[in-house]
């Protein structure tokens, strides 16, 4: 990412950022970011190699930072979703993902390069890390409202499940050529949503995972059967 010593408010930095952004977005509509060389990118942007390194270490990283900057104002809201929205959090969660898909549609040629082309792009790794950071806070918010303590294993599984599902939502929509609207795509996913996400806050501000408890009882009973 951007070196800590870089003054990101310097007019020269901002001008070069605009040039590099335009160049990387244009180039990655036709090829994987990992296949673009720094020389190719700097030539297209009209900047020096040294200037490029003030922004990123690779073209794949530069693309990731640009996409995350566009995603973050909307998607970062997921971090405090349960606290801010109480019983409306599932609808607001859906809205956040609808906006994410609208963003993907705007840059669909680029996202095809990142999510569908093989081998897997390093840009996807950076995006996944960003999603994990935001989703981790979302899951922890859910945990704080749960009636009973949840184990570190549950928290880790729930977080990774949501991260994987985010990638699946995007890649599946792209693979099916975005023939449905973002709204319908999310309605489709919500028919597959993990049961714990459907839990609602009760009047006392707690979440009761009744289906989880029923499953636990069933498995406990099964383990005692000869």
Residue pairs with C-beta under 8 A, 6 or more apart in sequence:
1 56
1 61
1 65
2 8
2 54
2 55
2 56
2 65
3 53
3 54
6 13
6 54
6 55
7 13
8 14
13 54
13 55
16 45
16 47
16 51
16 54
16 55
17 55
19 45
19 46
19 47
20 41
20 45
20 47
20 52
20 55
20 62
21 66
22 45
23 41
23 44
23 45
24 33
24 36
24 41
24 45
24 59
24 62
24 63
24 66
25 63
25 66
25 107
25 110
26 44
27 33
27 36
27 40
27 41
27 44
27 59
28 36
28 59
28 63
28 109
28 110
28 113
28 114
29 109
29 110
29 113
30 109
31 113
32 113
32 114
32 117
32 121
33 58
33 59
33 60
33 62
33 63
33 113
33 114
33 121
33 122
33 123
34 58
34 59
34 60
34 119
34 121
34 122
34 123
36 59
37 59
38 49
38 52
38 58
38 59
39 49
41 52
41 59
41 62
42 48
42 49
42 51
42 52
45 52
52 62
55 62
55 65
56 62
56 65
58 122
60 121
60 122
60 123
60 126
61 122
61 123
61 126
63 110
63 114
63 123
64 122
64 123
64 126
64 127
64 130
65 126
67 107
67 110
67 123
67 127
68 126
68 127
68 130
70 103
71 100
71 103
71 130
72 130
74 96
74 99
74 100
74 103
75 96
75 99
75 100
75 131
75 134
76 134
77 84
77 92
77 96
78 93
78 96
78 134
78 135
78 137
78 138
79 134
79 137
79 138
79 141
80 137
80 141
81 89
81 92
81 93
81 96
81 138
81 141
82 89
82 138
82 141
82 142
82 145
82 201
83 141
84 92
85 91
85 92
86 201
86 205
87 200
87 201
90 197
90 198
90 200
93 197
94 186
94 190
97 166
97 169
97 182
97 186
97 189
98 182
98 183
98 186
99 182
100 166
100 169
100 170
101 169
101 170
101 173
101 182
101 185
101 186
102 182
104 111
104 170
104 173
104 174
105 178
105 182
108 174
108 178
111 170
111 174
112 174
113 121
114 121
114 123
114 124
114 127
115 124
115 167
115 170
115 171
115 174
116 171
116 174
116 175
124 167
128 163
128 167
131 163
131 166
131 167
132 159
132 160
132 163
135 159
135 162
135 163
135 166
136 159
138 162
139 155
139 158
139 159
139 162
140 155
142 158
142 196
142 207
143 150
143 155
145 201
145 205
145 206
145 207
146 206
146 207
146 209
147 206
147 207
147 208
147 209
148 209
158 194
158 196
161 194
165 189
169 185
169 186
169 189
172 185
173 180
173 182
173 185
178 185
180 188
195 209
195 211
195 212
196 209
196 211
196 212
199 207
199 208
199 209
200 207
201 207
202 208
